[in-house]
């Protein structure tokens, strides 16, 4: 008679509240067991814990089966991001499991690309047309996630994607003026083209309504094939990234903080008022 390992299979809980979507996911061995994506940014603090409880119940998951908690650190909503980070740290402490922060923009990039490719495949199947080759390169796709940061700015980064793995980072998460970011991307695209690494497609994903219009990204369109795809973050992508991150290591529970990338408007106004008082 063979002995069977009776230890519960470890599952991972992932949370992200950095955008208007509250995303909760439970994964196991790289597979999605449950996902909830609820809209309503101003109600994240009210709904997060009940949604977590529902996810645990729906999958029959107990705290003893949780191997770690992953959380989107942003950048994104200043208040929203803090909600998930606080909840993740509290649960990790209570369950005595590791916690790890992941980039919400990387999750947005991965999910947006997956949605874009699925939409492209569907359209191709219906039309029966081959994918156009003009203006396309042979290098990995580029993915530019976009979240509006107001005043002509966006929370954004740059990733390269080749295959089904998580997009790898080319530029850090930051808040950037789109008037500067687009020319910067165009310059990088020229360099990649000269080196024979021109991306097949440049995907702009996320909140593309303000920052992904044809006029605003004209410098990129003149150099390569660009697609703008509106997309709202889904919890599963934070889950996949979180599981990978937790299996590789974890963060210190007490020092883990959101990636704000900039001061909140209230803090910025307070700092300006203090500086004004000192200058008087």
C-alpha positions in Angstrom: 0.0 0.0 0.0 1.5 3.3 -1.0 1.4 6.4 1.2 -0.4 9.4 -0.1 0.5 12.9 0.7 -2.5 14.2 2.6 -1.2 17.8 2.8 -3.7 20.3 1.3 -2.7 21.6 -2.1 -1.6 25.2 -1.7 -3.7 27.9 -3.2 -3.1 31.6 -3.6 -5.3 34.6 -3.1 -4.8 37.7 -5.1 -6.3 41.2 -4.6 -6.2 44.4 -6.7 -8.2 47.6 -6.0 -5.9 50.0 -7.8 -8.5 50.8 -10.5 -12.3 51.2 -10.7 -12.4 47.4 -10.8 -12.1 45.4 -7.6 -10.4 42.1 -8.6 -10.2 39.0 -6.4 -8.8 35.7 -7.7 -7.9 32.3 -6.3 -5.4 30.2 -8.2 -3.7 26.9 -7.8 -0.8 25.5 -9.8 -1.2 28.3 -12.4 -4.9 27.6 -12.9 -7.8 30.0 -12.1 -10.2 28.5 -9.5 -12.3 31.6 -9.0 -12.4 35.2 -10.0 -14.6 38.2 -9.1 -14.4 41.6 -10.9 -16.7 44.2 -9.3 -17.0 47.8 -10.6 -17.4 50.8 -8.3 -14.1 52.3 -7.1 -15.7 54.3 -4.3 -17.1 51.1 -2.7 -14.0 49.0 -2.7 -13.5 49.3 1.1 -17.1 48.1 1.6 -17.1 45.1 -0.7 -13.6 43.7 -0.6 -13.8 41.5 2.5 -17.3 40.1 1.6 -16.0 39.3 -1.9 -12.9 37.5 -0.5 -15.2 35.5 1.8 -17.4 34.5 -1.2 -14.4 33.5 -3.2 -13.1 31.2 -0.4 -16.6 29.7 0.0 -17.1 29.2 -3.7 -13.9 27.2 -4.0 -14.1 25.4 -0.6 -10.9 27.1 0.4 -9.9 27.3 4.0 -7.1 29.4 5.5 -5.1 26.2 5.9 -5.1 25.8 2.1 -3.8 29.3 1.4 -0.1 29.4 0.6 0.2 33.1 0.2 -1.5 36.4 -0.6 -0.6 38.6 -3.5 -1.7 42.2 -4.0 -1.5 44.8 -6.7 0.6 47.6 -5.5 -0.5 50.0 -8.2 0.1 52.5 -9.5 -3.4 53.7 -9.8 -6.1 55.0 -7.5 -4.3 56.4 -4.4 -7.0 55.4 -1.9 -8.0 52.3 -3.8 -4.5 50.8 -3.8 -4.2 51.2 0.0 -7.4 49.2 0.5 -6.1 46.0 -1.1 -2.6 46.4 0.4 -3.9 46.8 3.9 -6.3 43.8 3.5 -3.5 41.6 2.0 -1.1 42.4 4.8 -3.8 41.8 7.5 -4.8 38.4 6.0 -1.2 37.3 5.6 -0.5 38.2 9.2 -3.6 36.4 10.5 -3.1 33.3 8.3 0.7 33.3 8.9 1.5 33.1 5.2 3.8 35.1 2.9 2.6 38.2 1.1 3.9 39.6 -2.2 3.3 42.8 -4.2 2.9 42.8 -7.9 2.6 45.6 -10.5 -1.0 46.4 -11.3 0.3 47.8 -14.6 2.0 44.5 -15.5 -1.3 42.6 -14.7 -3.1 45.2 -16.8 -0.7 44.7 -19.7 -0.9 40.9 -19.6 -4.7 40.8 -19.4 -5.1 43.5 -22.0 -2.9 41.7 -24.4 -4.7 38.4 -23.9 -8.1 40.2 -24.5 -6.7 41.9 -27.6 -5.3 38.7 -29.1 -8.6 36.8 -28.4 -10.6 39.6 -30.1 -8.2 39.5 -33.0 -8.5 35.8 -33.4 -12.3 36.0 -33.3 -12.4 38.7 -36.0 -9.9 36.8 -38.2 -12.0 33.7 -37.9 -15.2 35.6 -38.9 -13.6 37.5 -41.8 -11.4 34.7 -42.9 -8.7 37.3 -43.6 -5.0 36.9 -43.0 -3.3 39.2 -40.5 -1.9 42.3 -42.4 1.8 42.3 -42.7 2.4 45.9 -43.6 4.1 48.1 -41.0 4.7 45.0 -38.8 8.0 43.8 -37.5 9.4 40.5 -36.4 10.3 41.3 -32.8 8.1 40.6 -29.7 4.9 42.7 -29.3 5.1 45.8 -27.1 2.4 46.4 -24.6 1.8 49.8 -23.1 -0.7 49.8 -20.2 -2.6 53.1 -19.6 -4.4 54.3 -16.6 -5.5 58.0 -16.5 -3.7 60.1 -14.0 -5.4 63.4 -15.0 -3.8 66.6 -16.3 -2.6 64.9 -19.5 -0.8 62.2 -17.5 -1.1 58.4 -17.4 0.2 55.7 -15.1 2.1 53.6 -17.7 5.0 51.4 -18.5 6.4 49.4 -21.4 6.5 45.6 -21.6 7.5 43.1 -24.3 5.4 40.0 -24.9 6.4 36.9 -26.7 4.2 33.8 -26.2 1.8 33.1 -23.3 4.3 34.1 -20.5 3.9 37.2 -18.4 5.1 40.3 -20.4 8.6 41.3 -19.4 9.4 44.8 -18.4 11.2 47.3 -20.7 10.4 50.5 -18.8 9.4 51.1 -15.2 6.0 51.9 -13.8 5.6 55.7 -13.6 3.2 58.6 -14.0 4.1 60.3 -17.3 2.9 63.1 -19.4 1.6 61.5 -22.6 2.9 64.5 -24.6 6.4 63.3 -23.6 5.8 59.6 -23.4 4.6 59.0 -26.9 7.7 60.7 -28.5 9.9 58.7 -26.1 8.3 55.5 -27.3 8.7 56.6 -30.9 12.4 57.1 -30.3 12.7 53.7 -28.8 10.8 52.2 -31.7 13.2 53.8 -34.2 16.1 52.3 -32.4 14.5 48.8 -32.3 13.7 49.0 -36.0 17.3 50.0 -36.8 18.5 47.0 -34.8 16.2 44.6 -36.4 14.0 44.2 -33.3 10.9 46.1 -34.5 7.8 44.9 -32.6 5.2 43.1 -34.6 2.5 45.2 -32.9 2.4 47.9 -30.3 -0.7 47.3 -28.1 -2.1 50.2 -26.0 -4.3 48.7 -23.4 -6.4 49.9 -20.5 -7.9 53.4 -20.3 -7.3 54.2 -23.9 -10.2 56.6 -24.4 -8.2 59.7 -23.4 -4.7 58.6 -24.2 -4.9 56.1 -27.0 -6.7 58.2 -29.7 -5.3 58.2 -33.3 -4.2 61.8 -33.0 -2.4 61.4 -29.7 -0.4 58.4 -30.8 0.3 59.6 -34.4 4.1 59.5 -34.0 3.9 55.8 -33.2 1.4 55.0 -36.0 3.8 56.6 -38.5 6.5 54.1 -37.5 4.7 50.9 -36.8 1.5 49.0 -36.3 -0.4 50.2 -33.3 -3.6 48.9 -31.8 -5.6 50.6 -29.0 -7.7 48.2 -26.9 -10.0 49.5 -24.0 -9.6 47.0 -21.2 -10.5 46.8 -17.5 -8.2 44.8 -15.2 -9.4 41.3 -14.4 -8.3 39.6 -11.1 -7.0 36.5 -12.8 -3.9 38.3 -14.1 -3.0 39.6 -10.7 -3.5 36.0 -9.6 -1.2 34.5 -12.1 1.5 37.1 -11.5 1.0 36.7 -7.7 1.4 33.0 -7.8 4.6 33.2 -9.8 5.9 35.9 -7.4 5.0 34.0 -4.3 6.7 30.8 -5.5 9.8 32.8 -6.2 9.9 34.7 -2.9 7.9 37.2 -0.8 8.0 40.7 0.6 8.5 41.8 4.1 5.0 42.1 5.7 5.7 45.3 7.5 7.5 47.2 4.8 5.2 46.4 1.9 3.6 49.7 0.7 1.7 50.8 -2.4 3.5 52.1 -5.4 2.0 55.6 -5.5 4.5 57.1 -8.1 3.3 60.5 -7.1 1.8 62.4 -4.2 -2.0 62.5 -3.7 -3.6 65.8 -4.7 -4.2 66.6 -1.1 -0.6 65.9 -0.1 0.7 67.9 -3.1 -1.5 70.9 -2.1 -0.4 70.7 1.5 3.3 70.6 0.4 2.8 73.6 -1.8 1.1 75.5 0.9 3.9 74.7 3.3 6.6 75.7 0.8 4.7 79.0 0.2 4.6 79.7 3.9 8.4 79.1 4.2 9.1 81.4 1.3 7.1 84.3 2.8 
